[in-house]
């Protein structure tokens, strides 16, 4: 299934290099397509090192998706050694913004336990996403 192509850019700055299909899930390996940017927005002078991070993504055609993303640590002339900025991924996060927004949109409709089973995340993760949604949407009483 490695000859699969995506007609749109789903992950800004990255493209799928190959895809593995396991029983009922997909693992998509990404490769960078652009020069890395530091968290401060400056273009990196050098890449210090690279590590592969396993990220959960929304399902594609009913297949749970795991992304294998090479995250680069950069030598920035302003900040020193920092992790690169990835627009669709919060720092240190293991789920994409797309999946987080999907979970937060379903939180008012489903119990946390059922939602966790539906999206394949731990219920603590779903609960933290729901707390973040509530802090953003519900105002403190006077």
C-alpha positions in Angstrom: 0.0 0.0 0.0 3.0 2.3 -0.2 2.0 3.6 -3.7 -0.8 5.7 -2.1 -0.7 9.4 -2.7 -2.6 12.3 -1.1 -4.0 14.9 -3.5 -3.8 17.6 -0.8 -1.2 18.6 1.7 -2.5 17.3 5.0 0.6 17.9 7.1 2.2 21.3 6.3 5.9 21.0 5.8 5.8 17.2 5.5 4.8 14.6 2.9 4.1 10.9 3.2 7.2 8.8 2.2 5.6 5.4 2.7 2.5 3.9 4.3 2.2 0.6 6.2 -1.1 -1.1 6.6 -1.5 -3.3 9.7 -4.7 -5.4 10.2 -7.1 -2.4 10.6 -4.7 0.6 11.0 -2.3 2.7 9.0 1.1 4.0 9.9 2.2 6.9 7.7 5.9 7.8 7.6 6.4 11.5 6.9 9.5 13.3 5.5 10.1 17.0 5.7 9.6 19.1 2.6 10.8 22.5 3.8 13.6 24.1 5.8 12.9 23.9 9.5 11.7 27.0 11.5 12.5 27.6 15.1 9.7 28.3 17.7 10.7 32.0 17.4 10.0 31.9 13.7 13.6 32.3 12.5 15.0 29.9 9.9 17.4 27.4 11.5 21.1 27.6 10.7 21.8 23.9 11.4 20.0 20.8 12.4 21.3 19.5 15.7 19.6 16.1 15.6 16.4 14.3 14.6 14.1 12.0 16.5 11.0 10.1 15.3 7.8 11.0 17.2 4.7 8.7 17.0 1.6 11.0 16.6 -2.0 10.0 16.6 -4.1 11.4 13.7 -7.8 11.3 12.8 -9.0 8.2 11.1 -8.8 8.0 7.3 -11.6 5.9 5.7 -12.3 4.1 9.1 -8.6 3.3 9.5 -6.9 4.6 12.7 -3.8 6.5 11.6 -0.4 6.8 13.3 2.1 9.3 12.0 5.8 8.7 12.3 7.2 12.3 12.2 10.9 13.2 12.2 11.1 16.1 14.6 14.3 18.1 14.3 16.2 19.9 17.0 17.7 23.1 15.6 20.6 25.4 16.4 19.0 28.8 16.3 21.2 31.9 16.4 18.6 33.6 18.7 17.3 30.8 20.9 20.1 28.2 21.0 19.0 24.5 20.6 15.3 24.2 20.2 12.7 21.9 18.7 11.4 23.0 15.3 8.0 24.6 14.9 5.3 22.3 13.4 2.1 24.2 12.7 -0.3 21.3 13.1 1.3 19.9 16.3 1.6 21.6 19.7 5.0 21.3 21.4 5.4 18.0 23.1 2.0 16.8 21.9 1.3 13.2 20.7 -1.9 14.1 18.9 -2.5 16.4 15.9 -4.5 19.6 16.2 -7.0 18.0 13.8 -7.6 15.1 16.1 -7.8 17.4 19.2 -10.4 19.6 17.5 -12.4 16.6 16.5 -12.4 15.2 20.0 -13.3 18.6 21.5 -16.2 19.0 19.1 -17.6 15.6 20.3 -17.1 16.2 24.0 -20.5 17.9 24.6 -22.2 15.0 22.8 -20.6 11.8 24.2 -19.4 10.5 27.5 -15.6 10.6 27.9 -15.4 6.8 28.1 -17.3 6.3 24.9 -15.4 9.1 23.1 -12.1 7.6 24.1 -13.1 4.2 22.7 -14.3 5.8 19.5 -11.1 7.7 18.7 -8.7 5.2 20.3 -7.2 7.6 22.9 -6.8 7.1 26.6 -9.7 8.5 28.6 -7.2 10.8 30.5 -6.2 12.4 27.2 -9.9 12.9 26.2 -10.6 14.4 29.7 -7.7 16.9 29.4 -8.9 17.9 25.9 -12.4 18.4 27.4 -11.0 20.5 30.3 -9.1 22.7 27.8 -12.4 23.2 25.8 -14.3 24.1 28.9 -11.6 26.6 30.0 -11.9 28.2 26.6 -15.7 28.2 26.3 -17.1 28.6 29.8 -16.6 31.9 31.6 -15.8 32.1 35.3 -18.8 33.1 37.4 -18.7 36.5 39.0 
